[in-house]
Amino acid sequence: MRIAETIFERTPRVAIPALIDLLGSEDFGSRNSAGLLLEKLTGAKVPPLYAYEDQDKVQEGVRLWQTWWRENESRYRDGR
C-alpha cells in the first residue's frame, strides 16, 4: 500500500484529465490503474464503469468523469 500512497503524494492534480483519458483505453490494466488512481486522488464516488468489457459502458464512465472534472476542476487550481 505504500506504493499507492507515494503515488498519491507525488501525483500533481493536473494529472487528473490525463487519467480520465486513460479510462477510455482498450487495455483493461490501464483503465483499472487510472480508475483506482482517480478514486484515490479525488475521493469521488463515480461508478467504476472502466471495469466493464463493453466499450459503451467504458465510454459512459469516461463521460461521467469528464462531467465530474468540469464541476470540480476549480477545487484543484490552487494546488490542493
PDB file as gemmi writes it, atoms N, CA and C in Angstrom:
CRYST1    1.000    1.000    1.000  90.00  90.00  90.00 P 1                      
ATOM      1  N   MET A   1       0.822  -1.194   0.000  1.00  0.00           N  
ATOM      2  CA  MET A   1       0.000   0.000   0.000  1.00  0.00           C  
ATOM      3  C   MET A   1       0.862   1.252   0.000  1.00  0.00           C  
ATOM      4  N   ARG A   2       2.092   1.147   0.452  1.00  0.00           N  
ATOM      5  CA  ARG A   2       2.974   2.316   0.488  1.00  0.00           C  
ATOM      6  C   ARG A   2       3.205   2.870  -0.915  1.00  0.00           C  
ATOM      7  N   ILE A   3       3.254   2.015  -1.914  1.00  0.00           N  
ATOM      8  CA  ILE A   3       3.439   2.477  -3.288  1.00  0.00           C  
ATOM      9  C   ILE A   3       2.284   3.379  -3.694  1.00  0.00           C  
ATOM     10  N   ALA A   4       1.063   2.968  -3.413  1.00  0.00           N  
ATOM     11  CA  ALA A   4      -0.104   3.786  -3.759  1.00  0.00           C  
ATOM     12  C   ALA A   4      -0.059   5.124  -3.035  1.00  0.00           C  
ATOM     13  N   GLU A   5       0.352   5.121  -1.769  1.00  0.00           N  
ATOM     14  CA  GLU A   5       0.435   6.375  -1.013  1.00  0.00           C  
ATOM     15  C   GLU A   5       1.492   7.299  -1.608  1.00  0.00           C  
ATOM     16  N   THR A   6       2.614   6.746  -2.025  1.00  0.00           N  
ATOM     17  CA  THR A   6       3.673   7.547  -2.637  1.00  0.00           C  
ATOM     18  C   THR A   6       3.192   8.163  -3.940  1.00  0.00           C  
ATOM     19  N   ILE A   7       2.515   7.373  -4.746  1.00  0.00           N  
ATOM     20  CA  ILE A   7       1.971   7.899  -6.000  1.00  0.00           C  
ATOM     21  C   ILE A   7       1.000   9.024  -5.703  1.00  0.00           C  
ATOM     22  N   PHE A   8       0.129   8.814  -4.745  1.00  0.00           N  
ATOM     23  CA  PHE A   8      -0.853   9.831  -4.375  1.00  0.00           C  
ATOM     24  C   PHE A   8      -0.164  11.119  -3.941  1.00  0.00           C  
ATOM     25  N   GLU A   9       0.864  11.015  -3.128  1.00  0.00           N  
ATOM     26  CA  GLU A   9       1.550  12.189  -2.602  1.00  0.00           C  
ATOM     27  C   GLU A   9       2.293  12.957  -3.683  1.00  0.00           C  
ATOM     28  N   ARG A  10       2.752  12.282  -4.710  1.00  0.00           N  
ATOM     29  CA  ARG A  10       3.599  12.915  -5.719  1.00  0.00           C  
ATOM     30  C   ARG A  10       2.894  13.232  -7.033  1.00  0.00           C  
ATOM     31  N   THR A  11       1.704  12.758  -7.212  1.00  0.00           N  
ATOM     32  CA  THR A  11       0.996  12.996  -8.465  1.00  0.00           C  
ATOM     33  C   THR A  11       0.357  14.372  -8.439  1.00  0.00           C  
ATOM     34  N   PRO A  12       0.728  15.243  -9.375  1.00  0.00           N  
ATOM     35  CA  PRO A  12       0.097  16.569  -9.401  1.00  0.00           C  
ATOM     36  C   PRO A  12      -1.360  16.469  -9.837  1.00  0.00           C  
ATOM     37  N   ARG A  13      -2.154  17.380  -9.342  1.00  0.00           N  
ATOM     38  CA  ARG A  13      -3.577  17.371  -9.669  1.00  0.00           C  
ATOM     39  C   ARG A  13      -3.832  17.588 -11.162  1.00  0.00           C  
ATOM     40  N   VAL A  14      -2.862  18.170 -11.879  1.00  0.00           N  
ATOM     41  CA  VAL A  14      -3.034  18.354 -13.324  1.00  0.00           C  
ATOM     42  C   VAL A  14      -3.058  17.018 -14.057  1.00  0.00           C  
ATOM     43  N   ALA A  15      -2.699  15.939 -13.365  1.00  0.00           N  
ATOM     44  CA  ALA A  15      -2.726  14.614 -13.987  1.00  0.00           C  
ATOM     45  C   ALA A  15      -4.140  14.058 -14.095  1.00  0.00           C  
ATOM     46  N   ILE A  16      -5.088  14.661 -13.404  1.00  0.00           N  
ATOM     47  CA  ILE A  16      -6.453  14.123 -13.397  1.00  0.00           C  
ATOM     48  C   ILE A  16      -7.039  14.020 -14.804  1.00  0.00           C  
ATOM     49  N   PRO A  17      -6.964  15.068 -15.646  1.00  0.00           N  
ATOM     50  CA  PRO A  17      -7.510  14.914 -17.002  1.00  0.00           C  
ATOM     51  C   PRO A  17      -6.820  13.800 -17.798  1.00  0.00           C  
ATOM     52  N   ALA A  18      -5.517  13.636 -17.605  1.00  0.00           N  
ATOM     53  CA  ALA A  18      -4.803  12.564 -18.313  1.00  0.00           C  
ATOM     54  C   ALA A  18      -5.289  11.194 -17.846  1.00  0.00           C  
ATOM     55  N   LEU A  19      -5.540  11.059 -16.556  1.00  0.00           N  
ATOM     56  CA  LEU A  19      -6.068   9.792 -16.037  1.00  0.00           C  
ATOM     57  C   LEU A  19      -7.468   9.525 -16.574  1.00  0.00           C  
ATOM     58  N   ILE A  20      -8.269  10.576 -16.683  1.00  0.00           N  
ATOM     59  CA  ILE A  20      -9.619  10.417 -17.248  1.00  0.00           C  
ATOM     60  C   ILE A  20      -9.518   9.918 -18.682  1.00  0.00           C  
ATOM     61  N   ASP A  21      -8.572  10.463 -19.451  1.00  0.00           N  
ATOM     62  CA  ASP A  21      -8.376   9.996 -20.828  1.00  0.00           C  
ATOM     63  C   ASP A  21      -8.014   8.508 -20.856  1.00  0.00           C  
ATOM     64  N   LEU A  22      -7.199   8.067 -19.905  1.00  0.00           N  
ATOM     65  CA  LEU A  22      -6.796   6.651 -19.865  1.00  0.00           C  
ATOM     66  C   LEU A  22      -7.961   5.716 -19.572  1.00  0.00           C  
ATOM     67  N   LEU A  23      -9.017   6.246 -18.965  1.00  0.00           N  
ATOM     68  CA  LEU A  23     -10.186   5.402 -18.687  1.00  0.00           C  
ATOM     69  C   LEU A  23     -10.811   4.862 -19.968  1.00  0.00           C  
ATOM     70  N   GLY A  24     -10.558   5.522 -21.090  1.00  0.00           N  
ATOM     71  CA  GLY A  24     -11.106   5.076 -22.365  1.00  0.00           C  
ATOM     72  C   GLY A  24     -10.204   4.102 -23.110  1.00  0.00           C  
ATOM     73  N   SER A  25      -9.079   3.743 -22.514  1.00  0.00           N  
ATOM     74  CA  SER A  25      -8.128   2.840 -23.154  1.00  0.00           C  
ATOM     75  C   SER A  25      -8.758   1.472 -23.418  1.00  0.00           C  
ATOM     76  N   GLU A  26      -8.289   0.827 -24.475  1.00  0.00           N  
ATOM     77  CA  GLU A  26      -8.751  -0.534 -24.751  1.00  0.00           C  
ATOM     78  C   GLU A  26      -8.093  -1.535 -23.804  1.00  0.00           C  
ATOM     79  N   ASP A  27      -6.994  -1.143 -23.187  1.00  0.00           N  
ATOM     80  CA  ASP A  27      -6.258  -2.013 -22.276  1.00  0.00           C  
ATOM     81  C   ASP A  27      -6.876  -1.949 -20.883  1.00  0.00           C  
ATOM     82  N   PHE A  28      -7.380  -3.087 -20.407  1.00  0.00           N  
ATOM     83  CA  PHE A  28      -8.040  -3.123 -19.104  1.00  0.00           C  
ATOM     84  C   PHE A  28      -7.115  -2.684 -17.974  1.00  0.00           C  
ATOM     85  N   GLY A  29      -5.872  -3.119 -18.006  1.00  0.00           N  
ATOM     86  CA  GLY A  29      -4.928  -2.763 -16.948  1.00  0.00           C  
ATOM     87  C   GLY A  29      -4.746  -1.257 -16.831  1.00  0.00           C  
ATOM     88  N   SER A  30      -4.650  -0.589 -17.978  1.00  0.00           N  
ATOM     89  CA  SER A  30      -4.512   0.876 -17.975  1.00  0.00           C  
ATOM     90  C   SER A  30      -5.764   1.529 -17.415  1.00  0.00           C  
ATOM     91  N   ARG A  31      -6.921   1.048 -17.861  1.00  0.00           N  
ATOM     92  CA  ARG A  31      -8.191   1.613 -17.364  1.00  0.00           C  
ATOM     93  C   ARG A  31      -8.314   1.419 -15.865  1.00  0.00           C  
ATOM     94  N   ASN A  32      -8.016   0.214 -15.412  1.00  0.00           N  
ATOM     95  CA  ASN A  32      -8.155  -0.101 -13.996  1.00  0.00           C  
ATOM     96  C   ASN A  32      -7.213   0.754 -13.144  1.00  0.00           C  
ATOM     97  N   SER A  33      -5.961   0.862 -13.561  1.00  0.00           N  
ATOM     98  CA  SER A  33      -4.996   1.673 -12.813  1.00  0.00           C  
ATOM     99  C   SER A  33      -5.429   3.130 -12.768  1.00  0.00           C  
ATOM    100  N   ALA A  34      -5.866   3.652 -13.909  1.00  0.00           N  
ATOM    101  CA  ALA A  34      -6.311   5.049 -13.959  1.00  0.00           C  
ATOM    102  C   ALA A  34      -7.523   5.263 -13.062  1.00  0.00           C  
ATOM    103  N   GLY A  35      -8.463   4.333 -13.105  1.00  0.00           N  
ATOM    104  CA  GLY A  35      -9.667   4.460 -12.283  1.00  0.00           C  
ATOM    105  C   GLY A  35      -9.359   4.432 -10.798  1.00  0.00           C  
ATOM    106  N   LEU A  36      -8.492   3.518 -10.403  1.00  0.00           N  
ATOM    107  CA  LEU A  36      -8.124   3.422  -8.986  1.00  0.00           C  
ATOM    108  C   LEU A  36      -7.389   4.673  -8.517  1.00  0.00           C  
ATOM    109  N   LEU A  37      -6.502   5.193  -9.364  1.00  0.00           N  
ATOM    110  CA  LEU A  37      -5.795   6.429  -9.008  1.00  0.00           C  
ATOM    111  C   LEU A  37      -6.749   7.613  -8.911  1.00  0.00           C  
ATOM    112  N   LEU A  38      -7.683   7.703  -9.855  1.00  0.00           N  
ATOM    113  CA  LEU A  38      -8.660   8.799  -9.793  1.00  0.00           C  
ATOM    114  C   LEU A  38      -9.457   8.748  -8.499  1.00  0.00           C  
ATOM    115  N   GLU A  39      -9.879   7.568  -8.131  1.00  0.00           N  
ATOM    116  CA  GLU A  39     -10.646   7.425  -6.890  1.00  0.00           C  
ATOM    117  C   GLU A  39      -9.811   7.859  -5.688  1.00  0.00           C  
ATOM    118  N   LYS A  40      -8.545   7.462  -5.679  1.00  0.00           N  
ATOM    119  CA  LYS A  40      -7.659   7.805  -4.564  1.00  0.00           C  
ATOM    120  C   LYS A  40      -7.362   9.307  -4.539  1.00  0.00           C  
ATOM    121  N   LEU A  41      -7.064   9.884  -5.697  1.00  0.00           N  
ATOM    122  CA  LEU A  41      -6.698  11.300  -5.773  1.00  0.00           C  
ATOM    123  C   LEU A  41      -7.854  12.236  -5.472  1.00  0.00           C  
ATOM    124  N   THR A  42      -9.038  11.845  -5.896  1.00  0.00           N  
ATOM    125  CA  THR A  42     -10.166  12.775  -5.815  1.00  0.00           C  
ATOM    126  C   THR A  42     -11.145  12.463  -4.697  1.00  0.00           C  
ATOM    127  N   GLY A  43     -11.215  11.207  -4.303  1.00  0.00           N  
ATOM    128  CA  GLY A  43     -12.226  10.813  -3.328  1.00  0.00           C  
ATOM    129  C   GLY A  43     -13.621  10.759  -3.933  1.00  0.00           C  
ATOM    130  N   ALA A  44     -13.712  10.928  -5.248  1.00  0.00           N  
ATOM    131  CA  ALA A  44     -15.005  10.933  -5.938  1.00  0.00           C  
ATOM    132  C   ALA A  44     -15.617   9.539  -5.944  1.00  0.00           C  
ATOM    133  N   LYS A  45     -16.913   9.506  -5.907  1.00  0.00           N  
ATOM    134  CA  LYS A  45     -17.661   8.247  -5.938  1.00  0.00           C  
ATOM    135  C   LYS A  45     -18.365   8.125  -7.291  1.00  0.00           C  
ATOM    136  N   VAL A  46     -17.582   7.811  -8.314  1.00  0.00           N  
ATOM    137  CA  VAL A  46     -18.099   7.639  -9.668  1.00  0.00           C  
ATOM    138  C   VAL A  46     -18.144   6.138  -9.940  1.00  0.00           C  
ATOM    139  N   PRO A  47     -19.243   5.630 -10.507  1.00  0.00           N  
ATOM    140  CA  PRO A  47     -19.325   4.186 -10.765  1.00  0.00           C  
ATOM    141  C   PRO A  47     -18.114   3.691 -11.566  1.00  0.00           C  
ATOM    142  N   PRO A  48     -17.531   2.557 -11.208  1.00  0.00           N  
ATOM    143  CA  PRO A  48     -16.326   2.049 -11.870  1.00  0.00           C  
ATOM    144  C   PRO A  48     -16.633   1.389 -13.214  1.00  0.00           C  
ATOM    145  N   LEU A  49     -17.150   2.153 -14.137  1.00  0.00           N  
ATOM    146  CA  LEU A  49     -17.519   1.595 -15.441  1.00  0.00           C  
ATOM    147  C   LEU A  49     -16.296   1.211 -16.268  1.00  0.00           C  
ATOM    148  N   TYR A  50     -15.115   1.680 -15.870  1.00  0.00           N  
ATOM    149  CA  TYR A  50     -13.886   1.296 -16.564  1.00  0.00           C  
ATOM    150  C   TYR A  50     -13.626  -0.205 -16.441  1.00  0.00           C  
ATOM    151  N   ALA A  51     -14.273  -0.871 -15.499  1.00  0.00           N  
ATOM    152  CA  ALA A  51     -14.053  -2.301 -15.272  1.00  0.00           C  
ATOM    153  C   ALA A  51     -14.834  -3.188 -16.250  1.00  0.00           C  
ATOM    154  N   TYR A  52     -15.717  -2.600 -17.027  1.00  0.00           N  
ATOM    155  CA  TYR A  52     -16.523  -3.374 -17.977  1.00  0.00           C  
ATOM    156  C   TYR A  52     -15.739  -3.661 -19.249  1.00  0.00           C  
ATOM    157  N   GLU A  53     -16.093  -4.740 -19.910  1.00  0.00           N  
ATOM    158  CA  GLU A  53     -15.521  -5.037 -21.223  1.00  0.00           C  
ATOM    159  C   GLU A  53     -16.269  -4.292 -22.320  1.00  0.00           C  
ATOM    160  N   ASP A  54     -17.522  -3.982 -22.087  1.00  0.00           N  
ATOM    161  CA  ASP A  54     -18.370  -3.281 -23.049  1.00  0.00           C  
ATOM    162  C   ASP A  54     -17.875  -1.842 -23.219  1.00  0.00           C  
ATOM    163  N   GLN A  55     -17.404  -1.515 -24.426  1.00  0.00           N  
ATOM    164  CA  GLN A  55     -16.850  -0.181 -24.669  1.00  0.00           C  
ATOM    165  C   GLN A  55     -17.883   0.935 -24.500  1.00  0.00           C  
ATOM    166  N   ASP A  56     -19.157   0.644 -24.714  1.00  0.00           N  
ATOM    167  CA  ASP A  56     -20.180   1.665 -24.474  1.00  0.00           C  
ATOM    168  C   ASP A  56     -20.219   2.036 -22.993  1.00  0.00           C  
ATOM    169  N   LYS A  57     -20.128   1.041 -22.122  1.00  0.00           N  
ATOM    170  CA  LYS A  57     -20.091   1.290 -20.672  1.00  0.00           C  
ATOM    171  C   LYS A  57     -18.822   2.053 -20.297  1.00  0.00           C  
ATOM    172  N   VAL A  58     -17.707   1.642 -20.887  1.00  0.00           N  
ATOM    173  CA  VAL A  58     -16.434   2.306 -20.608  1.00  0.00           C  
ATOM    174  C   VAL A  58     -16.528   3.785 -20.986  1.00  0.00           C  
ATOM    175  N   GLN A  59     -17.058   4.068 -22.180  1.00  0.00           N  
ATOM    176  CA  GLN A  59     -17.168   5.462 -22.623  1.00  0.00           C  
ATOM    177  C   GLN A  59     -18.160   6.250 -21.769  1.00  0.00           C  
ATOM    178  N   GLU A  60     -19.194   5.597 -21.299  1.00  0.00           N  
ATOM    179  CA  GLU A  60     -20.129   6.247 -20.378  1.00  0.00           C  
ATOM    180  C   GLU A  60     -19.391   6.665 -19.106  1.00  0.00           C  
ATOM    181  N   GLY A  61     -18.520   5.798 -18.629  1.00  0.00           N  
ATOM    182  CA  GLY A  61     -17.717   6.116 -17.451  1.00  0.00           C  
ATOM    183  C   GLY A  61     -16.786   7.293 -17.691  1.00  0.00           C  
ATOM    184  N   VAL A  62     -16.178   7.337 -18.875  1.00  0.00           N  
ATOM    185  CA  VAL A  62     -15.314   8.473 -19.226  1.00  0.00           C  
ATOM    186  C   VAL A  62     -16.125   9.763 -19.184  1.00  0.00           C  
ATOM    187  N   ARG A  63     -17.318   9.732 -19.765  1.00  0.00           N  
ATOM    188  CA  ARG A  63     -18.174  10.936 -19.766  1.00  0.00           C  
ATOM    189  C   ARG A  63     -18.549  11.357 -18.343  1.00  0.00           C  
ATOM    190  N   LEU A  64     -18.833  10.397 -17.474  1.00  0.00           N  
ATOM    191  CA  LEU A  64     -19.151  10.730 -16.081  1.00  0.00           C  
ATOM    192  C   LEU A  64     -17.971  11.424 -15.402  1.00  0.00           C  
ATOM    193  N   TRP A  65     -16.772  10.902 -15.631  1.00  0.00           N  
ATOM    194  CA  TRP A  65     -15.591  11.527 -15.035  1.00  0.00           C  
ATOM    195  C   TRP A  65     -15.324  12.899 -15.644  1.00  0.00           C  
ATOM    196  N   GLN A  66     -15.532  13.042 -16.952  1.00  0.00           N  
ATOM    197  CA  GLN A  66     -15.339  14.356 -17.578  1.00  0.00           C  
ATOM    198  C   GLN A  66     -16.298  15.377 -16.985  1.00  0.00           C  
ATOM    199  N   THR A  67     -17.532  14.970 -16.763  1.00  0.00           N  
ATOM    200  CA  THR A  67     -18.514  15.852 -16.129  1.00  0.00           C  
ATOM    201  C   THR A  67     -18.078  16.183 -14.711  1.00  0.00           C  
ATOM    202  N   TRP A  68     -17.642  15.176 -13.983  1.00  0.00           N  
ATOM    203  CA  TRP A  68     -17.170  15.410 -12.616  1.00  0.00           C  
ATOM    204  C   TRP A  68     -16.034  16.429 -12.624  1.00  0.00           C  
ATOM    205  N   TRP A  69     -15.091  16.282 -13.571  1.00  0.00           N  
ATOM    206  CA  TRP A  69     -13.940  17.179 -13.634  1.00  0.00           C  
ATOM    207  C   TRP A  69     -14.376  18.612 -13.946  1.00  0.00           C  
ATOM    208  N   ARG A  70     -15.274  18.786 -14.880  1.00  0.00           N  
ATOM    209  CA  ARG A  70     -15.764  20.145 -15.195  1.00  0.00           C  
ATOM    210  C   ARG A  70     -16.381  20.796 -13.964  1.00  0.00           C  
ATOM    211  N   GLU A  71     -17.080  20.012 -13.173  1.00  0.00           N  
ATOM    212  CA  GLU A  71     -17.753  20.543 -11.985  1.00  0.00           C  
ATOM    213  C   GLU A  71     -16.802  20.770 -10.811  1.00  0.00           C  
ATOM    214  N   ASN A  72     -15.664  20.107 -10.793  1.00  0.00           N  
ATOM    215  CA  ASN A  72     -14.773  20.152  -9.624  1.00  0.00           C  
ATOM    216  C   ASN A  72     -13.370  20.674  -9.903  1.00  0.00           C  
ATOM    217  N   GLU A  73     -13.082  20.975 -11.150  1.00  0.00           N  
ATOM    218  CA  GLU A  73     -11.735  21.399 -11.535  1.00  0.00           C  
ATOM    219  C   GLU A  73     -11.237  22.578 -10.700  1.00  0.00           C  
ATOM    220  N   SER A  74     -12.099  23.520 -10.406  1.00  0.00           N  
ATOM    221  CA  SER A  74     -11.679  24.726  -9.681  1.00  0.00           C  
ATOM    222  C   SER A  74     -11.143  24.404  -8.283  1.00  0.00           C  
ATOM    223  N   ARG A  75     -11.563  23.309  -7.715  1.00  0.00           N  
ATOM    224  CA  ARG A  75     -11.065  22.906  -6.390  1.00  0.00           C  
ATOM    225  C   ARG A  75      -9.580  22.573  -6.418  1.00  0.00           C  
ATOM    226  N   TYR A  76      -9.057  22.246  -7.586  1.00  0.00           N  
ATOM    227  CA  TYR A  76      -7.677  21.792  -7.698  1.00  0.00           C  
ATOM    228  C   TYR A  76      -6.736  22.845  -8.256  1.00  0.00           C  
ATOM    229  N   ARG A  77      -7.241  23.972  -8.660  1.00  0.00           N  
ATOM    230  CA  ARG A  77      -6.413  25.020  -9.246  1.00  0.00           C  
ATOM    231  C   ARG A  77      -5.367  25.567  -8.282  1.00  0.00           C  
ATOM    232  N   ASP A  78      -5.697  25.650  -6.992  1.00  0.00           N  
ATOM    233  CA  ASP A  78      -4.776  26.241  -6.021  1.00  0.00           C  
ATOM    234  C   ASP A  78      -3.798  25.224  -5.441  1.00  0.00           C  
ATOM    235  N   GLY A  79      -3.705  24.067  -6.058  1.00  0.00           N  
ATOM    236  CA  GLY A  79      -2.723  23.079  -5.649  1.00  0.00           C  
ATOM    237  C   GLY A  79      -3.140  22.165  -4.513  1.00  0.00           C  
ATOM    238  N   ARG A  80      -4.384  22.227  -4.089  1.00  0.00           N  
ATOM    239  CA  ARG A  80      -4.833  21.335  -3.021  1.00  0.00           C  
ATOM    240  C   ARG A  80      -4.852  19.914  -3.482  1.00  0.00           C  
TER     241      ARG A  80                                                      
END                                                                             
